[in-house]
């Protein structure tokens, strides 16, 4: 039965949507999701949530006191279109409510067969409780990744090419509005990839002699447009989305991915001390990525501590997609990893992450929406040559006057120039 978006949404409506979409995943016709929520209704949901996201700063701050009173924060890492596992996560963690906030740390879509379902559920949750659901941007909430790793095609298959051509630019507009980071309480920072360079650096300094940025710079930074390329105005966005920790001290270009930086324990400790933080939670790396980096701690349980400084704080990686990736080539290694979410509580000033691990839910037969011979751990960034077609949007970081994304120089808010689309 077709459902309609009527704001404000209710818990009953969101649960009904979740159940209907789950039942639909067991049929062999992906297009039938449009019978549950039509393209017109998806447009309404995209528009409503984008309106909320555009009011949120690049760095969202939630304190858990006063009018913003909550006792728990559930943090979720990459989910990558694994809808049934997201439903299991909600069963284990509960739902957003007055005393419980959720922070989703990016990479909602791509690779898994049900990115559309995951996205619609999370957007519905955001529309229902915008102050209790924080959606942060991951590197897969970009044009490059969704072109290469399945979501653009999935949207077209499930809603048809005509509707897909309307919905995809709206999805990119929504991605460009997503915050890059969330500070919880006084001493916890959540962001997708990792640390970032200072906006005060020249292009040469950023490449040859980088230094860490600050939360004040992050708060003022651009959210990056449709495709942050890691230079100019999108440098901080590119770093936040693509960077990785390393076991040895140092701060340098992330050669493995071609974008962002790699940062060592000394740099993490410096950032923690400079910003009076005790905990940084990042995501971005699943078992395939860590298999290629055996010098780093294992992420097979869905959670690990990468840089630990005792009472001075720590940096952790959180991954929430079990048995990832869903699709592999015949001869590839199946990792059979667990996933985790973490719970932060007021009693410990939101600084002591308590992980809960869970296994994958059996998956119904489904189709893969991307070429499996692409690099398995997003080893190439948006400047690579693996894109299936030319991008729709010119990145604002290039400062091109013909860019389809317009950025206000003072507020750094991005708007889509529909005349150029």
TORKENU-171890 format. One record per residue (C-alpha): residue number from 0; chain; x negated, y, z negated. Coordinates in Angstrom, 1 decimal, decimal comma. Layout:
BEGIN
<NUM "A" <X Y Z>>
...
This chain:
BEGIN
<0 "A" <0,0 0,0 0,0>>
<1 "A" <-1,4 3,4 1,0>>
<2 "A" <-2,4 5,7 -1,9>>
<3 "A" <-2,3 9,5 -1,9>>
<4 "A" <-4,6 12,0 -3,6>>
<5 "A" <-2,5 14,1 -6,0>>
<6 "A" <-4,6 16,2 -8,3>>
<7 "A" <-5,0 15,9 -11,2>>
<8 "A" <-5,7 12,2 -10,9>>
<9 "A" <-4,8 9,8 -13,7>>
<10 "A" <-6,6 6,9 -15,2>>
<11 "A" <-3,9 4,6 -13,9>>
<12 "A" <-4,3 5,9 -10,4>>
<13 "A" <-8,1 5,3 -10,4>>
<14 "A" <-7,7 1,8 -11,9>>
<15 "A" <-5,2 1,0 -9,2>>
<16 "A" <-7,6 2,3 -6,5>>
<17 "A" <-10,4 0,2 -7,9>>
<18 "A" <-8,3 -3,0 -8,0>>
<19 "A" <-6,9 -2,5 -4,5>>
<20 "A" <-10,4 -1,9 -3,1>>
<21 "A" <-11,7 -5,0 -4,8>>
<22 "A" <-8,9 -7,2 -3,4>>
<23 "A" <-9,6 -5,8 0,0>>
<24 "A" <-13,3 -6,8 -0,1>>
<25 "A" <-12,1 -10,4 0,1>>
<26 "A" <-10,4 -10,0 3,5>>
<27 "A" <-12,4 -10,3 6,7>>
<28 "A" <-11,4 -6,9 8,2>>
<29 "A" <-13,4 -4,0 6,7>>
<30 "A" <-11,1 -1,5 8,5>>
<31 "A" <-8,2 -2,4 6,2>>
<32 "A" <-9,6 -0,1 3,5>>
<33 "A" <-8,1 2,7 5,5>>
<34 "A" <-4,7 1,2 4,7>>
<35 "A" <-5,5 1,8 1,0>>
<36 "A" <-6,9 5,3 1,3>>
<37 "A" <-6,6 6,9 4,7>>
<38 "A" <-9,2 9,1 6,3>>
<39 "A" <-7,0 12,1 5,5>>
<40 "A" <-6,9 11,2 1,8>>
<41 "A" <-10,6 10,6 1,8>>
<42 "A" <-11,1 14,1 3,2>>
<43 "A" <-9,0 15,4 0,3>>
<44 "A" <-11,1 13,6 -2,2>>
<45 "A" <-14,4 14,7 -0,6>>
<46 "A" <-13,2 18,3 -0,6>>
<47 "A" <-11,9 18,3 -4,2>>
<48 "A" <-15,2 16,8 -5,6>>
<49 "A" <-17,4 18,9 -3,4>>
<50 "A" <-15,7 22,0 -4,8>>
<51 "A" <-16,6 20,8 -8,3>>
<52 "A" <-20,2 19,9 -7,4>>
<53 "A" <-20,9 23,3 -5,8>>
<54 "A" <-20,2 24,9 -9,2>>
<55 "A" <-22,8 22,7 -10,9>>
<56 "A" <-26,4 23,9 -11,0>>
<57 "A" <-29,3 22,0 -9,6>>
<58 "A" <-30,1 21,1 -13,2>>
<59 "A" <-27,0 20,2 -15,2>>
<60 "A" <-27,3 20,7 -19,0>>
<61 "A" <-25,1 18,8 -21,4>>
<62 "A" <-25,6 19,2 -25,1>>
<63 "A" <-23,0 17,1 -26,9>>
<64 "A" <-22,0 19,8 -29,3>>
<65 "A" <-19,3 22,4 -29,6>>
<66 "A" <-16,7 22,1 -26,9>>
<67 "A" <-18,9 19,6 -25,1>>
<68 "A" <-18,7 17,1 -27,9>>
<69 "A" <-19,5 13,5 -27,1>>
<70 "A" <-21,2 10,6 -28,9>>
<71 "A" <-22,5 8,4 -26,1>>
<72 "A" <-24,0 8,8 -22,7>>
<73 "A" <-24,1 5,8 -20,4>>
<74 "A" <-26,8 6,2 -17,7>>
<75 "A" <-26,5 4,2 -14,5>>
<76 "A" <-29,3 3,7 -12,0>>
<77 "A" <-29,2 2,7 -8,3>>
<78 "A" <-26,0 0,8 -7,3>>
<79 "A" <-26,5 0,6 -3,5>>
<80 "A" <-23,1 -0,3 -2,4>>
<81 "A" <-22,7 -3,4 -4,6>>
<82 "A" <-19,1 -2,7 -5,6>>
<83 "A" <-18,4 -5,8 -7,5>>
<84 "A" <-21,4 -5,2 -9,8>>
<85 "A" <-20,2 -1,6 -10,4>>
<86 "A" <-16,9 -2,9 -11,5>>
<87 "A" <-18,7 -5,3 -13,9>>
<88 "A" <-20,8 -2,5 -15,2>>
<89 "A" <-17,6 -0,6 -16,1>>
<90 "A" <-16,2 -3,7 -17,8>>
<91 "A" <-19,3 -3,9 -20,0>>
<92 "A" <-19,9 -0,1 -20,6>>
<93 "A" <-16,3 1,0 -20,7>>
<94 "A" <-14,9 4,0 -18,9>>
<95 "A" <-15,6 7,7 -19,2>>
<96 "A" <-13,6 9,3 -22,0>>
<97 "A" <-13,7 12,2 -24,4>>
<98 "A" <-16,6 10,8 -26,5>>
<99 "A" <-18,4 8,9 -23,7>>
<100 "A" <-20,1 10,5 -20,8>>
<101 "A" <-21,5 8,7 -17,7>>
<102 "A" <-24,5 9,9 -15,7>>
<103 "A" <-25,0 8,1 -12,3>>
<104 "A" <-28,6 8,6 -11,2>>
<105 "A" <-28,2 8,5 -7,5>>
<106 "A" <-28,4 5,9 -4,7>>
<107 "A" <-24,7 5,0 -4,7>>
<108 "A" <-24,6 3,9 -1,1>>
<109 "A" <-26,7 2,0 1,6>>
<110 "A" <-28,0 -1,5 1,9>>
<111 "A" <-24,9 -3,1 0,1>>
<112 "A" <-21,8 -3,9 2,1>>
<113 "A" <-19,4 -1,7 0,0>>
<114 "A" <-21,0 1,7 -0,2>>
<115 "A" <-17,7 3,3 0,8>>
<116 "A" <-15,9 1,6 -2,1>>
<117 "A" <-18,6 2,5 -4,6>>
<118 "A" <-18,6 6,2 -3,4>>
<119 "A" <-14,8 6,5 -3,5>>
<120 "A" <-14,6 5,0 -7,0>>
<121 "A" <-17,3 7,3 -8,3>>
<122 "A" <-15,7 10,4 -6,7>>
<123 "A" <-12,3 9,4 -8,1>>
<124 "A" <-13,9 9,2 -11,5>>
<125 "A" <-15,6 12,6 -11,0>>
<126 "A" <-12,3 14,1 -9,9>>
<127 "A" <-10,5 12,6 -12,9>>
<128 "A" <-13,1 13,7 -15,6>>
<129 "A" <-15,5 16,2 -14,1>>
<130 "A" <-17,1 17,0 -17,5>>
<131 "A" <-17,6 13,4 -18,4>>
<132 "A" <-19,0 12,1 -15,1>>
<133 "A" <-22,2 13,5 -13,8>>
<134 "A" <-23,2 12,4 -10,3>>
<135 "A" <-26,9 13,0 -9,5>>
<136 "A" <-28,5 12,9 -6,1>>
<137 "A" <-30,7 10,0 -5,0>>
<138 "A" <-32,9 9,8 -1,9>>
<139 "A" <-30,0 7,7 -0,3>>
<140 "A" <-27,6 10,7 -0,6>>
<141 "A" <-29,4 12,1 2,4>>
<142 "A" <-28,8 12,1 6,2>>
<143 "A" <-32,0 10,2 6,9>>
<144 "A" <-31,4 7,3 4,5>>
<145 "A" <-27,7 6,9 5,4>>
<146 "A" <-28,5 6,9 9,1>>
<147 "A" <-31,1 4,2 8,6>>
<148 "A" <-29,8 2,0 5,8>>
<149 "A" <-26,2 1,5 6,7>>
<150 "A" <-23,8 4,0 5,2>>
<151 "A" <-23,1 6,1 8,3>>
<152 "A" <-22,3 3,0 10,3>>
<153 "A" <-20,2 1,5 7,4>>
<154 "A" <-18,1 4,6 7,3>>
<155 "A" <-17,6 4,4 11,1>>
<156 "A" <-16,6 0,7 10,9>>
<157 "A" <-14,2 1,1 8,0>>
<158 "A" <-12,5 4,3 9,2>>
<159 "A" <-13,1 4,2 13,0>>
<160 "A" <-15,5 6,2 15,1>>
<161 "A" <-13,2 9,3 15,4>>
<162 "A" <-12,5 9,6 11,7>>
<163 "A" <-16,0 8,6 10,9>>
<164 "A" <-17,3 11,6 12,9>>
<165 "A" <-15,2 13,8 10,8>>
<166 "A" <-16,0 12,2 7,4>>
<167 "A" <-19,7 11,8 7,8>>
<168 "A" <-20,5 15,6 7,9>>
<169 "A" <-18,2 16,1 5,0>>
<170 "A" <-20,1 13,4 3,1>>
<171 "A" <-23,4 15,2 3,9>>
<172 "A" <-21,9 18,4 2,6>>
<173 "A" <-21,0 16,6 -0,6>>
<174 "A" <-24,5 15,2 -0,8>>
<175 "A" <-26,0 18,7 -0,5>>
<176 "A" <-23,9 19,8 -3,4>>
<177 "A" <-25,0 17,1 -5,8>>
<178 "A" <-27,2 18,2 -8,7>>
<179 "A" <-30,8 16,9 -8,8>>
<180 "A" <-31,1 16,3 -12,6>>
<181 "A" <-29,4 16,3 -15,9>>
<182 "A" <-30,7 17,3 -19,3>>
<183 "A" <-28,9 15,6 -22,2>>
<184 "A" <-29,2 17,2 -25,6>>
<185 "A" <-32,5 18,8 -26,4>>
<186 "A" <-35,0 16,2 -25,3>>
<187 "A" <-33,8 13,8 -22,5>>
<188 "A" <-34,1 14,4 -18,8>>
<189 "A" <-32,5 12,2 -16,1>>
<190 "A" <-33,5 12,5 -12,4>>
<191 "A" <-33,7 10,0 -9,6>>
<192 "A" <-37,3 9,7 -8,5>>
<193 "A" <-39,6 11,6 -10,8>>
<194 "A" <-41,6 14,7 -11,5>>
<195 "A" <-42,0 17,6 -9,1>>
<196 "A" <-44,4 20,3 -8,0>>
<197 "A" <-44,2 24,0 -9,0>>
<198 "A" <-42,3 26,3 -6,7>>
<199 "A" <-45,1 28,9 -7,2>>
<200 "A" <-47,5 26,9 -5,0>>
<201 "A" <-48,4 27,9 -1,5>>
<202 "A" <-48,0 25,2 1,1>>
<203 "A" <-51,8 24,6 1,0>>
<204 "A" <-51,9 24,4 -2,7>>
<205 "A" <-48,9 22,1 -2,8>>
<206 "A" <-50,8 19,7 -0,6>>
<207 "A" <-54,3 20,0 -1,9>>
<208 "A" <-54,2 21,2 -5,4>>
<209 "A" <-50,7 20,5 -6,8>>
<210 "A" <-49,5 21,4 -10,3>>
<211 "A" <-46,3 20,3 -12,1>>
<212 "A" <-43,2 22,4 -12,0>>
<213 "A" <-41,0 23,4 -14,9>>
<214 "A" <-37,3 22,9 -15,8>>
<215 "A" <-36,8 26,6 -15,3>>
<216 "A" <-38,0 26,2 -11,7>>
<217 "A" <-35,9 23,1 -11,2>>
<218 "A" <-32,8 24,9 -12,4>>
<219 "A" <-33,3 27,7 -9,8>>
<220 "A" <-34,3 25,3 -7,0>>
<221 "A" <-32,3 24,5 -3,8>>
<222 "A" <-30,5 21,2 -3,9>>
<223 "A" <-32,2 20,5 -0,6>>
<224 "A" <-29,6 20,5 2,1>>
<225 "A" <-28,6 17,4 4,1>>
<226 "A" <-32,2 16,1 4,5>>
<227 "A" <-34,8 17,5 2,0>>
<228 "A" <-38,1 17,1 3,8>>
<229 "A" <-40,3 18,0 0,8>>
<230 "A" <-41,6 21,3 2,1>>
<231 "A" <-40,7 24,9 1,7>>
<232 "A" <-37,4 25,5 -0,1>>
<233 "A" <-36,7 21,7 -0,2>>
<234 "A" <-40,1 20,8 -1,8>>
<235 "A" <-38,7 20,4 -5,3>>
<236 "A" <-35,7 18,4 -4,0>>
<237 "A" <-37,9 16,1 -1,9>>
<238 "A" <-40,1 15,5 -4,9>>
<239 "A" <-37,3 14,8 -7,4>>
<240 "A" <-35,7 12,3 -4,9>>
<241 "A" <-38,8 10,5 -3,7>>
<242 "A" <-41,6 10,6 -6,3>>
<243 "A" <-43,0 7,6 -8,2>>
<244 "A" <-45,1 7,1 -11,3>>
<245 "A" <-48,5 5,4 -11,2>>
<246 "A" <-50,5 3,7 -13,9>>
<247 "A" <-53,6 5,9 -13,6>>
<248 "A" <-53,8 9,6 -14,3>>
<249 "A" <-53,4 11,9 -11,3>>
<250 "A" <-51,0 14,1 -9,3>>
<251 "A" <-51,1 13,7 -5,5>>
<252 "A" <-49,1 13,1 -2,3>>
<253 "A" <-47,0 9,9 -2,3>>
<254 "A" <-48,7 8,2 0,6>>
<255 "A" <-46,5 5,1 0,1>>
<256 "A" <-43,3 6,9 1,0>>
<257 "A" <-44,7 9,9 3,1>>
<258 "A" <-42,8 12,4 0,9>>
<259 "A" <-42,9 13,4 -2,8>>
<260 "A" <-45,7 12,9 -5,2>>
<261 "A" <-47,2 10,2 -7,4>>
<262 "A" <-47,9 11,1 -11,0>>
<263 "A" <-49,8 9,4 -13,8>>
<264 "A" <-49,4 9,1 -17,5>>
<265 "A" <-51,4 12,3 -18,3>>
<266 "A" <-49,0 14,3 -16,0>>
<267 "A" <-45,9 12,7 -17,7>>
<268 "A" <-47,3 13,6 -21,1>>
<269 "A" <-48,1 17,1 -20,0>>
<270 "A" <-44,5 17,6 -18,7>>
<271 "A" <-43,0 16,1 -21,9>>
<272 "A" <-45,0 18,4 -24,1>>
<273 "A" <-44,5 21,5 -21,9>>
<274 "A" <-40,7 21,0 -21,9>>
<275 "A" <-40,3 19,7 -25,4>>
<276 "A" <-38,9 16,4 -24,1>>
<277 "A" <-39,0 12,9 -25,6>>
<278 "A" <-37,4 10,8 -22,8>>
<279 "A" <-37,4 10,8 -19,0>>
<280 "A" <-35,1 8,3 -17,2>>
<281 "A" <-35,7 7,8 -13,5>>
<282 "A" <-34,5 5,1 -11,1>>
<283 "A" <-35,5 4,8 -7,4>>
<284 "A" <-37,4 1,5 -7,6>>
<285 "A" <-35,9 -1,9 -7,5>>
<286 "A" <-37,5 -5,3 -7,5>>
<287 "A" <-38,6 -5,1 -3,9>>
<288 "A" <-40,5 -1,8 -4,5>>
<289 "A" <-42,1 -3,1 -7,7>>
<290 "A" <-43,1 -6,4 -6,0>>
<291 "A" <-45,2 -4,2 -3,7>>
<292 "A" <-46,7 -2,4 -6,7>>
<293 "A" <-47,7 -5,2 -9,1>>
<294 "A" <-49,8 -2,8 -11,1>>
<295 "A" <-46,6 -1,3 -12,5>>
<296 "A" <-44,3 -2,9 -15,1>>
<297 "A" <-41,6 -5,3 -13,9>>
<298 "A" <-38,1 -4,1 -13,2>>
<299 "A" <-36,6 -7,6 -13,1>>
<300 "A" <-34,4 -6,9 -16,1>>
<301 "A" <-33,2 -3,6 -14,6>>
<302 "A" <-35,1 -1,5 -17,2>>
<303 "A" <-38,8 -0,9 -18,0>>
<304 "A" <-41,0 1,6 -19,7>>
<305 "A" <-43,6 3,0 -17,3>>
<306 "A" <-45,4 5,6 -19,4>>
<307 "A" <-45,2 5,2 -23,2>>
<308 "A" <-46,7 7,7 -25,7>>
<309 "A" <-45,1 6,5 -28,9>>
<310 "A" <-43,6 9,4 -30,9>>
<311 "A" <-44,6 11,8 -28,1>>
<312 "A" <-42,0 10,2 -25,7>>
<313 "A" <-41,8 8,0 -22,7>>
<314 "A" <-40,8 7,7 -19,1>>
<315 "A" <-38,5 4,7 -18,1>>
<316 "A" <-37,2 3,3 -14,8>>
<317 "A" <-33,5 2,1 -14,7>>
<318 "A" <-32,1 0,0 -11,8>>
<319 "A" <-28,4 -1,0 -11,8>>
<320 "A" <-28,1 -3,2 -8,7>>
<321 "A" <-28,5 -6,9 -9,6>>
<322 "A" <-29,7 -9,5 -7,1>>
<323 "A" <-30,9 -6,7 -4,9>>
<324 "A" <-31,0 -6,2 -2,0>>
<325 "A" <-27,7 -7,8 -1,0>>
<326 "A" <-29,0 -8,7 2,5>>
<327 "A" <-32,5 -10,2 3,3>>
<328 "A" <-34,1 -11,8 6,3>>
<329 "A" <-34,3 -15,6 6,3>>
<330 "A" <-37,9 -15,7 5,3>>
<331 "A" <-37,8 -12,9 2,8>>
<332 "A" <-38,2 -13,3 -0,9>>
<333 "A" <-34,9 -13,3 -2,9>>
<334 "A" <-35,7 -11,6 -6,2>>
<335 "A" <-32,6 -12,6 -8,2>>
<336 "A" <-33,1 -9,6 -10,5>>
<337 "A" <-30,9 -8,5 -13,3>>
<338 "A" <-29,6 -5,0 -13,5>>
<339 "A" <-29,2 -2,7 -16,5>>
<340 "A" <-27,5 0,4 -17,7>>
<341 "A" <-28,7 2,3 -20,8>>
<342 "A" <-26,7 3,8 -23,6>>
<343 "A" <-27,9 7,0 -25,4>>
<344 "A" <-26,3 7,9 -28,7>>
<345 "A" <-26,0 11,1 -30,7>>
<346 "A" <-27,4 9,3 -33,8>>
<347 "A" <-30,8 9,2 -32,1>>
<348 "A" <-30,5 12,6 -30,4>>
<349 "A" <-29,9 10,8 -27,1>>
<350 "A" <-33,6 9,9 -27,0>>
<351 "A" <-33,6 6,2 -27,7>>
<352 "A" <-32,4 4,3 -24,6>>
<353 "A" <-30,6 1,0 -25,4>>
<354 "A" <-30,5 -1,2 -22,2>>
<355 "A" <-27,8 -3,7 -21,4>>
<356 "A" <-28,7 -6,2 -18,7>>
<357 "A" <-26,2 -8,0 -16,5>>
<358 "A" <-26,3 -10,4 -13,6>>
<359 "A" <-24,7 -10,1 -10,2>>
<360 "A" <-21,0 -11,0 -9,5>>
<361 "A" <-20,5 -13,6 -6,8>>
<362 "A" <-20,0 -11,7 -3,5>>
<363 "A" <-17,4 -12,4 -0,8>>
<364 "A" <-18,6 -12,8 2,8>>
<365 "A" <-19,5 -9,4 4,3>>
<366 "A" <-21,4 -7,8 7,1>>
<367 "A" <-24,7 -5,9 7,0>>
<368 "A" <-24,6 -2,4 8,4>>
<369 "A" <-28,3 -1,8 9,0>>
<370 "A" <-31,3 -3,4 10,7>>
<371 "A" <-33,0 -5,8 8,2>>
<372 "A" <-36,4 -5,3 9,7>>
<373 "A" <-36,6 -1,8 8,3>>
<374 "A" <-39,1 -1,4 5,5>>
<375 "A" <-37,5 -2,9 2,4>>
<376 "A" <-38,4 -0,3 -0,2>>
<377 "A" <-37,8 3,0 1,7>>
<378 "A" <-41,5 3,2 2,5>>
<379 "A" <-41,0 5,9 5,0>>
<380 "A" <-39,4 9,3 4,4>>
<381 "A" <-37,3 11,5 6,6>>
<382 "A" <-40,2 12,5 8,9>>
<383 "A" <-40,7 8,9 10,0>>
<384 "A" <-39,8 7,6 13,4>>
<385 "A" <-37,3 4,9 12,3>>
<386 "A" <-34,2 7,1 12,6>>
<387 "A" <-31,6 5,5 14,9>>
<388 "A" <-30,7 8,9 16,4>>
<389 "A" <-31,4 12,6 16,1>>
<390 "A" <-30,2 14,2 12,9>>
<391 "A" <-27,0 16,2 12,9>>
<392 "A" <-28,5 19,0 10,7>>
<393 "A" <-31,7 20,9 10,6>>
<394 "A" <-33,1 21,0 7,1>>
<395 "A" <-33,0 24,3 5,3>>
<396 "A" <-36,6 23,7 4,0>>
<397 "A" <-37,8 24,5 7,5>>
<398 "A" <-36,4 28,0 7,3>>
<399 "A" <-34,9 27,7 10,8>>
<400 "A" <-32,4 30,5 11,6>>
<401 "A" <-30,5 28,0 13,7>>
<402 "A" <-30,1 25,6 10,8>>
<403 "A" <-26,6 24,3 10,3>>
<404 "A" <-27,0 24,6 6,6>>
<405 "A" <-26,9 28,1 5,2>>
<406 "A" <-28,5 28,9 1,9>>
<407 "A" <-27,9 32,0 -0,2>>
<408 "A" <-31,3 33,4 -1,2>>
<409 "A" <-30,2 34,4 -4,7>>
<410 "A" <-27,9 31,6 -5,8>>
<411 "A" <-29,5 28,9 -3,7>>
<412 "A" <-26,0 27,6 -2,9>>
<413 "A" <-25,7 25,7 0,4>>
<414 "A" <-22,8 25,9 2,8>>
<415 "A" <-22,2 24,1 6,0>>
<416 "A" <-21,9 26,3 9,1>>
<417 "A" <-19,0 24,5 10,8>>
<418 "A" <-19,5 26,6 13,9>>
<419 "A" <-22,8 24,9 14,4>>
<420 "A" <-21,6 21,3 13,6>>
